[in-house]
Amino acid sequence: MATVPNLNEYLAELGFDPTVTYSVPRNPSDAALAGINAFMRERLPCRSVESMGIIHVTGPAVKDHTAPLKAIGGLLTALQDGVDAIGASLMGIYTLAGALPLNVTGRTQLSMVASPMPGSVVIQVAPALSRVSDLYPDGREASLFDVEEEIDARPLADLAFDEFSSLIKGLDAEVSSEDDFVGRLTELGPRAASAMRAFCDSVDKGGLDVEFEWREPGHVPESSRLSHLEAKNAAAVIQNAEISSESVELIGVILTITMSAKDKLRIRTDEGAEITLAIGTISPADVIDVHTGDRVRITAERRTSSKAGGRQHERLIGISLEKLRAFDED
């Protein structure tokens, strides 16, 4: 190892400028995680054009730079299941029934590279499918335009991990309420809720404290953390929420169509009830084809959950829409 005559020369080689004021994180763990992330980026083989996640594991189960294989294995399996389930929800698949299709799991599969650090275990994960292969399945040359530049398209693994990280942040009482967390899980559906509960169970029972950082090219890194104590409480919250779903059919007249950040339809059913539902996975072409006053048949998913105090929360998500002609039979 090369040495330098004195400390000032060594600091100069590292790029330290004594005339500059450097900001220091308030939380020592933030500073530690930043140092670990820099170490990982320097030493681990990950191209800057691809996304990557860094998982920093500490907690009662971690001794020096080792952790029980079963605990880490359970954590990573639950993490993959969670990313798969959230990715499926983002693709319009919400129910617990059946295996997920390859066009989802092929895009959310993560690969792993691990490296020990004293007092912790650091794991790097990255999408198994390259960014280009996800965004341009037929090849970049076959695309008429740059989907990232023109429509801000992102790989499914990035979208899913970003949502996963947001859910973890939602467990912090200073960031959001328990009702907000349950409400977001209800939107994602029972499959995602079940996967998140299994993940929290793995963190709790493994005696692990976990910090995540997800780095996507062109985006600000997303970070979140979950302690084994928080995970235990979260698993109970998800269990008590009893998130479920069922398919329903609505027949009636379109009252309003709202195209915004939260697209919605409002209809008056044949029974006289006014119902508002999210457009969900209804084809944009079908939505454009209908107007106020048109009679329609909508297949939707009704998702229900229990919030604090036993209050019931219900949300309707559109699945498909059929425009009915005046002489159509119901």
C-alpha positions in Angstrom: 0.0 0.0 0.0 1.4 3.4 -1.0 1.8 5.9 1.9 2.1 9.7 2.1 4.5 11.7 4.4 1.8 13.5 6.4 -2.0 13.8 7.0 -2.4 17.0 5.0 -1.0 15.4 1.8 -3.2 12.3 2.4 -6.3 14.5 2.7 -5.4 16.4 -0.4 -5.1 13.2 -2.3 -8.6 12.3 -1.2 -9.9 15.7 -2.6 -10.3 17.4 0.8 -10.4 21.2 0.5 -9.8 23.0 3.9 -11.5 26.2 2.5 -14.8 24.4 1.8 -17.6 23.9 4.3 -18.9 20.3 4.1 -22.4 19.3 5.2 -22.6 16.4 7.6 -25.7 14.2 8.1 -27.4 14.7 11.5 -28.0 10.9 11.8 -24.7 9.0 12.2 -26.3 6.0 10.5 -26.9 8.1 7.4 -23.3 9.0 7.3 -22.3 5.4 7.7 -24.7 4.2 5.0 -23.3 6.9 2.6 -19.8 5.7 3.2 -20.8 2.1 2.6 -22.6 3.0 -0.6 -19.5 4.8 -1.8 -17.4 1.7 -1.0 -19.8 -0.5 -2.9 -20.0 1.7 -5.9 -16.2 1.8 -6.1 -15.6 -2.0 -5.7 -18.7 -3.8 -7.0 -19.2 -4.5 -10.7 -22.2 -2.5 -11.6 -22.5 -0.3 -14.7 -23.7 3.3 -14.2 -26.3 2.8 -16.9 -28.1 0.2 -14.9 -30.1 0.5 -11.6 -28.9 -1.1 -8.4 -30.0 -1.4 -4.8 -27.9 -1.6 -1.7 -29.3 -3.4 1.4 -27.5 -2.7 4.6 -28.4 -5.3 7.3 -27.7 -4.8 11.0 -29.6 -5.7 14.2 -29.5 -8.3 16.9 -28.9 -11.2 14.5 -25.8 -9.6 13.0 -22.4 -10.4 14.6 -19.4 -8.7 13.3 -19.8 -9.2 9.5 -21.9 -12.3 9.7 -25.6 -13.1 9.8 -27.7 -16.3 10.0 -28.1 -17.7 6.5 -31.7 -18.6 7.1 -32.5 -15.0 8.2 -30.8 -13.4 5.2 -32.2 -16.0 2.8 -35.7 -15.4 4.2 -35.2 -11.6 3.9 -34.1 -11.8 0.2 -36.9 -14.2 -0.8 -39.5 -12.0 0.8 -37.9 -9.0 -0.8 -38.1 -10.6 -4.3 -41.7 -11.7 -3.6 -42.6 -8.2 -2.6 -41.1 -6.6 -5.7 -42.8 -9.2 -7.9 -46.2 -8.6 -6.2 -45.9 -4.8 -6.4 -44.8 -5.0 -10.0 -47.8 -7.2 -10.8 -50.1 -4.6 -9.1 -48.6 -1.9 -11.3 -49.3 -4.1 -14.3 -53.0 -4.6 -13.2 -52.7 -8.0 -11.5 -54.0 -7.7 -7.9 -55.5 -11.0 -6.8 -53.7 -13.7 -4.8 -54.9 -16.5 -7.1 -52.5 -18.1 -9.6 -48.9 -17.7 -10.4 -47.6 -14.4 -11.8 -46.9 -14.4 -15.6 -43.4 -14.3 -17.0 -44.0 -10.9 -18.5 -44.0 -9.6 -14.9 -41.5 -11.8 -13.1 -39.1 -11.6 -16.0 -39.0 -7.9 -15.5 -38.8 -7.7 -11.7 -36.3 -10.5 -11.1 -33.3 -9.3 -9.0 -29.7 -10.6 -9.0 -27.4 -10.4 -6.0 -23.8 -9.6 -5.2 -22.8 -9.6 -1.5 -19.9 -8.2 0.5 -19.3 -8.1 4.3 -18.5 -5.0 6.2 -17.6 -5.0 9.9 -20.6 -5.0 12.1 -23.0 -5.4 9.2 -23.8 -7.3 6.1 -24.1 -5.4 2.8 -25.9 -6.8 -0.2 -26.2 -5.4 -3.6 -29.1 -6.3 -5.8 -29.8 -5.3 -9.4 -32.4 -6.1 -12.1 -31.6 -9.3 -13.9 -33.0 -7.8 -17.1 -31.0 -4.9 -18.5 -32.6 -1.5 -18.7 -32.6 -1.5 -22.5 -34.1 -4.9 -22.7 -37.0 -3.9 -20.5 -37.7 -0.5 -22.1 -37.1 -1.8 -25.7 -38.2 -5.5 -25.8 -38.0 -5.5 -29.6 -34.6 -3.7 -29.6 -33.8 0.0 -29.4 -33.5 0.2 -33.2 -37.1 -0.8 -33.6 -38.4 2.0 -31.5 -39.7 5.2 -33.1 -38.5 7.4 -30.3 -36.6 7.5 -27.0 -39.3 6.2 -24.5 -37.3 7.6 -21.5 -37.1 11.1 -23.0 -40.5 11.3 -24.5 -42.8 9.6 -22.1 -40.6 9.2 -19.0 -40.8 5.4 -19.2 -39.1 3.4 -16.5 -38.3 -0.3 -16.2 -40.8 -2.3 -14.1 -38.2 -3.3 -11.5 -37.4 0.4 -10.9 -41.1 1.2 -10.5 -41.7 -1.7 -8.2 -38.7 -1.1 -6.0 -39.6 2.6 -5.8 -43.1 1.7 -4.6 -41.6 -0.9 -2.2 -39.4 1.8 -0.7 -42.3 4.2 -0.4 -44.3 1.6 1.5 -41.3 1.1 3.9 -41.2 4.9 4.5 -44.9 4.8 5.1 -44.3 2.8 8.2 -42.6 5.8 9.8 -45.2 7.7 11.9 -43.4 11.0 11.1 -43.9 10.4 7.4 -47.5 9.1 7.1 -50.3 7.7 9.2 -51.2 4.1 9.7 -54.4 4.8 7.7 -52.3 6.1 4.8 -50.2 3.0 4.8 -53.2 0.7 4.8 -54.9 2.8 2.1 -51.9 2.5 -0.2 -51.7 -1.3 0.4 -55.4 -1.5 -0.4 -54.8 0.2 -3.7 -52.0 -2.3 -4.5 -54.3 -5.2 -3.7 -54.2 -8.4 -1.5 -51.2 -10.0 -3.3 -49.0 -7.0 -2.6 -50.3 -6.8 1.0 -49.6 -10.5 1.6 -46.1 -10.1 0.2 -45.4 -7.1 2.4 -46.6 -8.9 5.5 -44.3 -11.8 4.7 -41.4 -9.4 4.2 -42.1 -7.7 7.6 -42.3 -11.1 9.3 -38.9 -12.1 7.8 -37.3 -8.9 9.2 -39.0 -9.3 12.6 -38.3 -13.0 13.1 -34.8 -12.7 11.6 -33.9 -10.0 14.2 -32.7 -7.7 11.4 -32.6 -4.0 10.9 -32.5 -3.2 7.2 -31.6 -0.1 5.2 -32.3 0.2 1.5 -31.0 2.5 -1.2 -32.1 2.2 -4.8 -30.1 4.0 -7.5 -31.6 4.5 -10.9 -29.8 6.3 -13.7 -31.1 9.9 -14.1 -33.1 9.8 -10.8 -32.4 10.9 -7.2 -31.5 7.8 -5.1 -34.3 6.5 -2.9 -33.5 5.3 0.6 -35.6 3.8 3.4 -35.0 1.8 6.6 -37.0 -0.7 8.7 -36.1 -2.0 12.1 -37.1 -5.4 13.4 -39.3 -3.7 16.0 -41.1 -1.6 13.3 -41.5 -4.7 11.1 -43.2 -6.6 13.9 -45.8 -3.8 14.3 -46.2 -3.5 10.5 -47.0 -7.2 10.1 -49.7 -6.9 12.7 -51.1 -3.8 11.0 -51.3 -5.6 7.7 -52.9 -8.7 9.2 -55.5 -6.6 11.0 -56.3 -4.6 7.9 -57.7 -7.8 6.3 -57.2 -6.5 2.7 -59.4 -8.5 0.3 -60.9 -8.1 -3.2 -63.7 -9.3 -5.3 -64.8 -8.8 -8.9 -68.1 -6.8 -9.5 -70.1 -5.8 -12.5 -71.6 -2.3 -12.8 -74.2 -1.3 -15.4 -75.3 2.2 -15.7 -74.9 5.7 -17.3 -71.7 7.7 -17.4 -72.0 10.9 -15.4 -68.4 12.2 -15.5 -65.0 11.2 -16.8 -62.0 12.8 -15.1 -58.7 12.5 -16.8 -56.0 13.6 -14.4 -53.3 12.3 -12.1 -56.0 10.2 -10.5 -58.3 9.2 -13.4 -61.9 8.4 -12.3 -65.3 7.5 -13.7 -68.6 8.4 -12.1 -71.7 6.4 -13.1 -75.3 6.1 -12.1 -76.2 2.4 -11.9 -79.5 1.0 -13.0 -80.3 0.7 -9.3 -80.0 4.5 -8.9 -76.7 4.6 -7.0 -74.0 7.0 -7.9 -70.6 5.3 -7.8 -67.1 6.7 -8.4 -64.3 4.4 -9.4 -60.7 4.6 -10.5 -60.1 4.0 -14.2 -57.4 1.4 -13.3 -56.6 -0.9 -16.1 -59.5 0.0 -18.4 -58.0 0.6 -21.9 -57.5 4.3 -22.7 -59.1 3.6 -26.1 -62.3 2.4 -24.4 -62.4 5.5 -22.1 -61.9 7.8 -25.1 -64.8 6.1 -26.9 -67.4 6.9 -24.2 -69.1 10.2 -23.3 -71.3 11.6 -20.6 -74.8 9.9 -21.0 -73.5 6.7 -22.6 -74.7 3.4 -21.1 -71.8 1.1 -20.1 -71.0 -2.2 -18.5 -67.9 -2.0 -16.2 -66.0 -4.9 -14.7 -64.3 -3.6 -11.6 -62.4 -4.9 -8.5 -63.8 -4.0 -5.1 -61.0 -3.8 -2.5 -61.8 -3.6 1.1 -59.7 -3.1 4.3 -60.1 -2.3 7.9 -58.5 0.8 9.4 -57.8 1.9 12.9 -60.9 1.8 15.1 -62.5 -0.9 12.9 -63.5 1.6 10.2 -64.0 -0.1 6.8 -62.3 1.3 3.7 -63.6 0.4 0.2 -62.1 1.2 -3.2 -63.3 0.4 -6.7 -60.8 -0.1 -9.5 -61.9 -0.4 -13.1 -60.7 -3.5 -15.1 -62.7 -3.3 -18.3 -65.4 -1.2 -19.9 -68.0 -2.0 -22.6 -70.1 0.6 -24.2 -73.7 -0.6 -24.5 -76.0 0.2 -27.4 -79.5 1.3 -26.7 -80.9 -2.1 -27.8 -78.3 -4.2 -25.9 -79.7 -6.7 -23.5 -78.2 -6.7 -20.0 
